[in-house]
Amino acid sequence: MKNDKNVKTYKRGIAGFLAEKFMHSHLIPVFIIAALLTGIMAIFLTPKEEEPQISVPMIDIYTQADGLSAKDVENKITKVIEKSVWGETG
């Protein structure tokens, strides 16, 4: 291949150096098999619970405001309740 003046050559970094060294290495299949076996072992050895007990802090508050529009309910009721409940603990 001729040296073309329009083709730029780049200096390889660490990733390029490692890729070049491992490209034709016979250790790569061993690494791949070891990684796959480690992943399979992790899948089977990780403890799993069918229904984990997760505590999500949540509260449902229902209010009734007949005759108000959605915007009025948000401004006059919902925001007031949110402010008063926001500082509560437990």
N, C-alpha and C positions, 0 to 999 in steps of 0.2 A: 504494500500500500504506500502510495507516495505521500510525502508530507505536503498537505495542502495549506496554503497560507491563510485560508479562511476558517480553518478548524482551530478552535481554541482548546488548549489542554488545561485541565484544572488539577490543582494539588489536592490529593485525597486527604480527608480528615481521618479521625479515629474509626468512624463507622466504615468508611471505604477500605481502610487497612484491614479491619477485622473481617469484613466480607470477603476480601481477596484471600486472606489466609484460610478461612473456613470453607471457601467455595468447593474445593475438591478434597476436603479432609474426610477421612474414614470415620471420624468421631461423631460427625453430625447425625447419622442414623442412631447411634447410641444415645445421644442427647435427646433426640426426638422420642425414642422409645421410653427413656427414663421420665421425660416430661409427661407423656401420655399415661404411664403407669402411676405416677404421682397424682395426676388429676383423677384417675379412676379410683385410687385409694381414698382420696379426699371426698369423693362423692359418697362412697359407701361407709366411711368411718366418721363422717360429720354427723353428730346427733341431730335428729329431726323430731319435732313435736307436731302432732297432727293439728292440734288447736292451741297455738301459743297464747298465753295470757298477756295481752298487750293493753296497757292502760292508756286510753286516749282521753285527755281532759276535754270534756264537751258537755254542754248543757243546752237543752231545748227549752225555749220560752215561747209560749203561745199567747198572743194578745188579740183582742177583737176590737176593731174600730169601724163601726158601721158608718157609711156615708163619707168616708175620707178617701181621697185619691191615693194611689200608691206613693206618690212623691210626698204627700202630707204625712202618711204613715211613717215613711222613712225619716223625715225631718223631726216630727213631733213625738214619735213613740220609739222607734227602733234606735235612733242615735242616743236618746236619753237612757234607755235601758242598757245599751252597750257601755256607756260611760259609767253607769253605776255598778255594773257587774264586773267591769275590767279590773278594778282594784281588789276584788275579792280573792282570798286565798283558799286552797283546799277544795 
